[in-house]
Amino acid sequence: MKKIFKPSLLLLGIVALLFSCKKDEIDTTALTDFPPGIFSITPADGAVVGSGQNFDVVVKFVSGSVSTLSTTTVKVFNASGTEIATKTQGLVGTADSIVVEGSTFDASNLPLGDYKLEITVTDTKGKSLSRTTNFKIGIKPNIGIIGSATPTGWDSDTDMPEVSPGVYELVITLGSGAVKFRANDAWTVNWGANTFPSGVGTQDGADIPVQPGTWKVRFEFPSGAYSFTSAVTYTSVAKDLYLLGSFNNFQGNNYKFNLVDNNTWVLNEILLKPGDLLKFSEGPNFMGNNWGDNDGDGRAELFGNNISFNAPEGEAYYKVTFNDKTRFYTYTFVKYPSIGIIGSATPTGWDSDTDLNYEGNGIFKVKITLSDGEVKFRAEDSWSNNWGGATFPSGAAVFNGPNIPVTAGTYDVTFDRANLTYNFETAAGFQDVGIIGNATPGGWDADTDMSGNGDGTFSLIVGLGDGFVKFRANNSWDVNWGSSNFPSGTGTQGGADIPVTKGIYFVTFNSITGEYSFTPASIGLIGNATPGGWDTDTDMIEGTEVGVVTLNITLTDGFAKFRVNDGWTYNWGSNTFPNGTGTPGGADIPVTAGSYTVKFNVNTKEYSFE
């Protein structure tokens, strides 16, 4: 009845209008006489224009047929409010446009910042419209997605087209693994986070864990917001699915499933412990249908009882799968929570944990230097789950057990979460240790290897700049040492970056105790071609260039070498003159008589006599 009534009223109104007005009495002028309007503006309001891009300002107008377009003025202002371009132009008809050429305001050379457009348009009857919009000149990169889940892995990006200013989208098939977003095929600017299927990426954030499937991926620049929406339509009984339980007071949307196949819902990772109660729900607050398990047989019933979680691995992270057609559900073990060691014997005392590295199969390990004292193991930096024991160096890990007594030393510590045992094995040090940091020749990208002395200690002659360094083992961050002390101190696992000042240093490091020192070193030139012969060095002077020493000297025909601290422990030579690269203990450098500026680079071992 309702659907018939409304069209009937409309029909009666039209009939009344036709009978009450003659054709020439209808006000067609009013129907076609409206103020001028702005149809589109380029750059759009809020748009980001790439730095260095040559662009025009384009504004398109519309108006009615009675009062057609007449004139327009467009002004461009920079961030300080200074007018950098203006253009006034006559317009005709009901649709016209104006172009302010980029060449008139040197568009390609505009500095980064905010810009403003002021637009005024007038019609032939004097009606006008004014509008102010804003845009930015910014770094507008190419955006790509990269990672082990993509077709090209971590080797190359899959570019994402820009579908609107600052919005990039792509349909892509992903496998199991992780991804990140990055700009211009480089790691200088990249975004990541630990949430899926949506989140806000941050600079150098975590790898984004993804599930296999074909996804419509959306990324917003510069906010870093992203989303993965299934590009494949699956059938399902439930509209959405959430896991509600005692871990979230049976409410909230933190644990939302993804539909990955027909009727198959997956929650990638959740921390569960024995005794947790849970249900599957169509809504985050029990709106719609929900499923529990009356029989505890792994098959849920509509509006069934709470499910009591239990699994042989105990408290851990699990993947949860639910089929809303068959109602079968499963838990798949993913990983144990993080395990740390804490106590008066550790570098950070009872204040904070030193995390152990997960090796798989429930095994956690770390190499750590301990003092006389006590320790315990605990999960997730919390006392809710902790283990102790009465014996050392090995024993059974007892839940809420006593503090473990330890004696000072450097240990390879093992904690077996599956079998609840621990072991402290005296460490022999590392075979490979390097120094890394923005003060080193390789920056934070590459280690400068130190020479091992065969007893767990290492040494190095190196030129450093002002900045920070750390020591690490095996060219990896798994084991690294740092401290806030300089020029000597004791590094702790994962400790602070060590602040250093520019200079040439003899660096020592003990991988067993963590002790280190930076001792200033002098570089000298020695040989029968020098004034001091083979008896006395002529010291060289470090200049402004990191690691480079120079010397102005008159030499005779003969030989020379470079060495450290007037001793032969560290010396370099070669058989080439006047340029070359010295090798440790290398040949004497043949020299011809003359006055020279001698340069030697401690880091590259390159030398020159000019």
Sequence and secondary structure as in RCSB ss.txt:
>XXXX:A:sequence
MKKIFKPSLLLLGIVALLFSCKKDEIDTTALTDFPPGIFSITPADGAVVGSGQNFDVVVKFVSGSVSTLSTTTVK
VFNASGTEIATKTQGLVGTADSIVVEGSTFDASNLPLGDYKLEITVTDTKGKSLSRTTNFKIGIKPNIGIIGSAT
PTGWDSDTDMPEVSPGVYELVITLGSGAVKFRANDAWTVNWGANTFPSGVGTQDGADIPVQPGTWKVRFEFPSGA
YSFTSAVTYTSVAKDLYLLGSFNNFQGNNYKFNLVDNNTWVLNEILLKPGDLLKFSEGPNFMGNNWGDNDGDGRA
ELFGNNISFNAPEGEAYYKVTFNDKTRFYTYTFVKYPSIGIIGSATPTGWDSDTDLNYEGNGIFKVKITLSDGEV
KFRAEDSWSNNWGGATFPSGAAVFNGPNIPVTAGTYDVTFDRANLTYNFETAAGFQDVGIIGNATPGGWDADTDM
SGNGDGTFSLIVGLGDGFVKFRANNSWDVNWGSSNFPSGTGTQGGADIPVTKGIYFVTFNSITGEYSFTPASIGL
IGNATPGGWDTDTDMIEGTEVGVVTLNITLTDGFAKFRVNDGWTYNWGSNTFPNGTGTPGGADIPVTAGSYTVKF
NVNTKEYSFE
>XXXX:A:secstr
 HHHHHHHHHHHHHHHHHHHS GGGS HHHHH    EEEEEES TT EEETT    EEEEEE  SSS EEEEEEE
EE TTS EEEEEEEE  SSEEEEEE GGGTTGGG  SEEEEEEEEEEETTS EEEEEEEEEEE    EEEESTTS
TTTTTS EEE EEETTEEEEEEEE SEEEEEEETTSSSSEEE S SSEEE EET   EEE SEEEEEEEETTT E
EEEEESS    SSSS EEEEGGGTT  SSSB EEEETTEEEEEEEEE TT EEEEESSTTS S EEE SSSSSB 
EET   EE   TT SEEEEEEEETTT BEEEEEEE   EEEESTTSTTTTTS EE EEEETTEEEEEEEE SEEE
EEEETT TTSEEE S SSEEE EET   EEE SEEEEEEEETTTTEEEEEE    S EEEESTTSTTTTTS EE 
EE SSSEEEEEEEE SEEEEEEETTSTTSEEE S SSEEE EET   EEE SEEEEEEEETTT EEEEEE  EEE
ESTTSTTTTTS EE EE SSTTEEEEEEEE SEEEEEEETTEEEEEEE S SSEEE EET   EEE SEEEEEEE
ETTT EEEE 
